[in-house]
Amino acid sequence: MDPSDLGGGNPTGWFTAGGIGLAWGLTWLRKFYSSTNASVANDRAEKDMLERLTEENKDLRTTLETVTKERNEMYRTVGELTGTMKAMKSQLDLQEAQISQLTSEVSQLRQALQRTGYERRNPEAS
């Protein structure tokens, strides 16, 4: 084959040029569809990932709501227990004051009895 065969009117040149063009076109189409298919696959993967993440987000929100309710219930319980503890502390302080007062009264009564000589008259009381 002579280089001049690819020129003007030789049918071999036209077929050769057409074959090269066709090969180039098929290569370009293959590359284009390959990248398009990859893009479509990527889009599908992104869609699947978004659906999974959305579902996971719903699950996490449900869990968060449950944990928040439990936490609030625990805060309420702690508040009630704190109030109960303060009331019991107040009651304990009042009872300690009453015990101190009664102890003081018993001590005064013993002293009064000693002054009157009760123990000498009733030896069984000691």
C-alpha positions in Angstrom: 0.0 0.0 0.0 1.3 3.3 -1.1 0.9 6.5 1.0 -0.8 8.1 -2.0 -3.5 5.5 -1.7 -5.0 7.3 1.3 -5.6 10.4 -0.8 -8.5 11.6 -2.9 -10.3 9.0 -4.8 -9.0 5.6 -3.9 -11.7 3.4 -2.2 -9.1 1.7 -0.1 -8.2 5.1 1.4 -11.8 5.8 2.1 -12.4 2.5 3.8 -9.2 2.9 5.8 -10.2 6.4 6.9 -13.7 5.1 7.7 -12.4 2.1 9.6 -10.1 4.4 11.7 -13.0 6.8 12.3 -15.3 3.9 13.2 -12.7 2.4 15.5 -12.1 5.8 17.1 -15.9 6.3 17.4 -16.5 2.9 19.0 -13.6 3.5 21.4 -15.1 6.9 22.3 -18.6 5.4 22.8 -17.3 2.6 24.9 -15.4 5.1 27.1 -18.5 7.4 27.3 -20.9 4.6 28.2 -18.4 3.2 30.6 -18.1 6.5 32.4 -21.9 6.9 32.2 -22.4 3.4 33.6 -19.9 4.2 36.4 -21.8 7.4 37.0 -25.1 5.6 37.2 -23.7 3.0 39.5 -22.2 5.7 41.7 -25.6 7.5 41.8 -27.3 4.2 42.8 -24.7 3.6 45.5 -25.2 7.2 46.8 -29.0 6.7 46.8 -28.6 3.4 48.6 -26.2 5.0 51.1 -28.6 7.9 51.7 -31.5 5.5 52.3 -29.5 3.5 54.8 -28.3 6.7 56.5 -31.9 8.0 56.6 -33.1 4.8 58.2 -30.3 4.8 60.7 -31.0 8.4 61.5 -34.7 7.4 62.2 -33.5 4.6 64.5 -31.1 6.9 66.3 -33.8 9.6 66.8 -36.1 6.9 68.2 -33.3 5.8 70.6 -32.6 9.4 71.5 -36.2 10.0 72.3 -36.3 6.9 74.5 -33.1 7.9 76.3 -34.3 11.5 76.8 -37.5 10.2 78.3 -35.6 7.9 80.6 -33.2 10.7 81.6 -36.1 13.1 82.3 -37.8 10.4 84.4 -34.6 9.9 86.4 -34.2 13.7 86.9 -37.8 13.8 88.2 -37.0 10.8 90.5 -33.8 12.4 91.8 -35.8 15.6 92.5 -38.4 13.7 94.4 -35.8 11.8 96.4 -34.0 15.0 97.2 -37.2 16.6 98.4 -38.0 13.5 100.5 -34.4 13.5 101.9 -34.8 17.2 102.9 -38.1 16.5 104.6 -36.6 13.5 106.5 -33.6 15.7 107.5 -36.0 18.4 108.7 -37.9 15.7 110.7 -34.7 14.3 112.1 -33.5 17.7 113.2 -36.9 18.3 114.9 -36.7 14.9 116.6 -33.1 15.6 117.8 -34.3 18.9 119.2 -37.1 17.0 121.0 -34.7 14.4 122.3 -32.4 17.1 123.6 -35.3 18.9 125.3 -36.6 15.6 126.8 -33.0 14.7 128.0 -32.8 18.1 129.6 -36.1 17.7 131.3 -35.2 14.2 132.6 -32.0 15.6 133.9 -33.8 18.4 135.7 -36.4 16.0 137.1 -33.6 13.8 138.5 -32.0 16.8 140.1 -35.3 17.8 141.6 -35.8 14.2 142.9 -32.3 14.2 144.4 -33.0 17.5 146.2 -36.2 16.1 147.7 -34.5 13.0 148.9 -36.7 10.6 147.0 -33.8 8.2 146.5 -33.3 7.9 150.3 -37.0 7.1 150.9 -37.2 4.6 148.0 -34.0 2.7 147.6 -35.4 0.3 145.0 -35.6 3.2 142.4 -31.8 3.5 142.1 
